[in-house]
C-alpha cells in the first residue's frame, strides 16, 4: 500500500513526466510550423523575377532551360546552363534567339 509520501512522490514524477512530454510536443509543433513557414516563403518566390518580382516563364532553347521575365528582360539560368552556352559554338545564336523571343513576348503582352 502507498503511504502518503509515496503517493505524493508518484504524483510529482507523473507531473514531471507529462510536463516533459508536453514540452517535447510543443517543440515539435513549433519546429514543423517553422518548416512550413520556410516552405511557404520559398514557394512564394518560385518563378518570380529577383529584379522586378513578376512571374518568370520557363523556356527551353536547344535543350537549354532557363527562366525569362517578360517584364524586365531578366533571365535566370543555372551555372551549368551558362557553361553549356559558353561551350556551345551556337552560343551567340542562342542568346539572340532568347532576346528575340523575349522581345516578341513583350510585344505580345503590350498589344494584349
Ligand atoms: Zn523582371
Boltz pocket constraint, residues with backbone or C-beta under 6 A from the ligand:
constraints:
  - pocket:
      binder: B
      contacts: [[A, 49], [A, 50], [A, 51], [A, 52], [A, 53], [A, 54], [A, 69], [A, 70], [A, 71], [A, 72], [A, 73], [A, 74]]
      max_distance: 6.0
